[in-house]
Amino acid sequence: MKLRKIAVALAAASGLAGGHAFAAELAVVSGAVGKDISELRMQLDAFEEESGHTVKIVEMPASTTDQFGQYRLWLSAGNEDIDVYRTDVIWAPQLASSFVDLTEAMKDEVGKHNPSIIESQTVDGKLVAFPMYTDAPALYYRTDLLEKYGKEPPKTWAELTEIAQEIQDKEREAGNTQMNGFVFQGAPYEGLTCDGLEWVKSNGGGQIVSPDGEITINNEKAAAAIDMAKGWVGTIAPEGVLSYKEEESRGVWQTGNAVFMRNWPYAYALSNGDDSAVKGKFDVVPLPAGEGGSSAACLGGWNLAVSKYSQNQEAAIELVKYLGSEAAQKQRAINQSRLPTIPALYDDPEIAEAQPIVAEWGSVVENAVPRPSAPTKRQYNEVSKEFWTAVNETLSGRGTAAENLDTLEKRLRRLKRSAWE
Ligand code: GLC
């Protein structure tokens, strides 16, 4: 669809076609990886044209952890300069009190979306944020290299380790000295909580804190999974992986220097870009499983929330409705391989044609594992920080996983006291 056609369709869908009594000047704050900002700008331009409002983007760093820290400060200071926040799926319980309840405004919209995503954004009956896209990672692999060495995509972490080591070694011997077996997110931030949860959960080690709030992380299967990942650092993964977030991993992968990468679907469209060394030379499969376990993908995703300090709440709600609409989600899926939160779009032939990963990822999303943000309530960020610290320490060689998980359990008990609040 041409931009103009999409804009008109969007406007019709959200009832904006009539004139407006006044034109608001809105500000939306968003972090970014890949082309998030230019895509957002394109959709905002269409919204501006249809609504008469203007919207400025306040751009944040890529790390969700850095964004969270800044937003928490702004919101606790009652910042009136930001109307709409792009929020991570895990933040709803912690930031709920600063956002407008969207239940009434979105009552005709929510039914189109995946109910568990709507539920994740509902805190004490209040719809805190409205979904923009969801996220569930993939194992990216080089089809050309696996074929060259006669390998199938791995189903277990042990297979991945073996294949990555063999191809890395042989490629290096053949003069491809920059080749790495596997890149992922090892930096101490929220992204490592996602990677770590996947290793642990897929090895039968649970979800850090269970859905009913019990601290379960200090167990042998969890420790074995994290020790396994420690074994990758400096062997199949570069030492630098200890400071990689999504974009650093993608950088190595997209210049052709990795056999495997763990990343979110946004990397799919970018890896097929004209400037990508791996264009047409890769595919995706679900993440591997531990021995006797099953694949676990961490549930991610981004939403839009209206600040209760906004002076333009009505216009801000219009904007949120627009960016979360079916047409906007479809455009985002086609251009950026972002996963829709509207199940019907997984059967959309135009999306499947443009970005096959989207059509293939419906069941991965359905089975994705949430981080324990609901049970740990307003303490999630602190819980996650303790977890990613324990994992990063282990990967860095400061203590074994068993020792670090022991310390982690004590720290989590201290945070929890008698109940999560
Ligand atoms: C992706 C996910 C988000 C997660 C983040 C971690 O952006 O969508 O939920 O917290 O990665 O880096």
Residues whose N, C-alpha, C, O or C-beta is under 5 A from the ligand:
A	BS01	GLC	T64 D88 V89 D135 E190 G191 L299 G300 G301
